[in-house]
Each structure stands twice: as structure tokens, then as C-alpha cells.
């Protein structure tokens, strides 16, 4: 399989979907918002973008199946599956906040091996596959070399419907806030991971994540020299739904903070 060629094609697919999303934002009607659950928003734009992505990816790798957020297809592959979030940051999109992205990954036997994250409003496309470096718009990227949390800018995501760990989360957030350069919540896990890969963040952590939120970003972070683990320090993150991505230098220190509140 020629991963370089496939990655280039997927970059094109993500940009086409991103163009569609950006155009739809100009005339978006709030009355077309739907609710999948508490504070879990979706629109016709998510669904239409996903259908466009699925149709394009089927031509690239006909034998592959799909794991998609909006469930516009139920086809599963034996070896390969595309993992798609057509619009990561739907709430931002709906409110007109310009941080949202297209996230597309390819899994081989449940392992992400290719990832593309296209941040639509900045026209920044991050991509990598298991045999490549990581890139942003054609330029190689690396994680930062900041050695400690005290030197770091850290990203996270806030729970919006599963509040079972809310008290622990706030305590962790408060402690980190006092010991780093700052904490950011952009509203798109895919973008958070991409920004960690290129050194804008030293770490990103969040719980209650879905595969389509993070599969592409995992590949990009790893190929940029970063590390991705769960809250116990293990490598299984897609099923655990917990993720800590770092520049490797602050992994142990971040896990020490997390362990105070989550692994108890």
C-alpha cells in the first residue's frame, strides 16, 4: 500500500469537505440544529460533509469500511476502516467560533496508521502516516522541547454531557492552572492534538473521547515525536476513552498530576 499517495488523496478530500463546511457557515440557519443528547449538537452540515467524505474515500480504498460520527454508513472492513469526524467542533461552528476541523484517520486492524486533520478557518492541514514524518501544509513539524509543565501551555476539553468526573476534573484543572503557562480549551480535540504535534501545546488531555475525535491526531502526534497514553500511562486510548498527548518530556509529570484525581 502506497501510504504517501493515499495520504495526499485524503488531504484533498479533507480540504474539499472543509471548503463545503466553510461555505455553509456563511448562510447557516440555527433552526436546523439537532440534538443527539445533552449539549451534543449536530447539523445537516455534519451529515452532508460526512457523506461527501465517505463517497470520496470509497474510491481511494474500496475494501475499507467506516467508523463515523454521524453514522451515515454502516460498512465495516475486515482489515481497514476509515475513522471520520466530518466536523470536529460542531458547537464552535454553530456559534460562529472559528475553530473547527475535518478529521480523517485510517485504521489497520484497529490501529490508526494514517491521519489528516484540516483546520478549516486557518487553512492548516496536518497529516502523517506510520512510515512518515508529520507535516503542516507541506512543512515537517515536531513536538516542542519544553522540559517541564512550568514551561508549558496545555490544552484540555471540558465535559459537556458526562459529568461523572466533574469534581475531579475541576481539581486537576485548578492545580495545573497554577503550575503552567496556561490552559486552553479550543473545542476541537483533533485541533488540540494537531497543535500538540507542531509544538503550540506541550500537552493535551481529555476524557470521554470517541475514536473519531482522536484517531487522526494520534498518528500525527506520534509521527511528530510525541507520546500518546491513557490516564494510567498505557498505550490503549481508543477504547479507554482517556487520552494524554505530550511532547514526551512532560508525560511523567502530567501523569503524576492526573493520578491524584483520576486513578483513585
Secondary structure, DSSP 8 states (H G I E B T S, - for coil): --HHHHHHHHHHHHHHHHHHHHHHHHT--GGG-EEEETTEEE-HHHHHHHHHHHHHHHHH-TT-EEEESS-S-----SSEEEEEEEEETHHHHHHT-S--EEEEEEEETTEEEEEEEEETTTTEEEEEETTS-EEETTEEE------SGGG-EEEE---SS--TTHHHHHHHHHHHHTTSSEEE--S-HHHHHHHHHTTS-SEEEEES--HHHHHHHHHHHHHTT-EEE-TTS-S--TTT-EEEEE-STTHHHHHHHHHHHT--
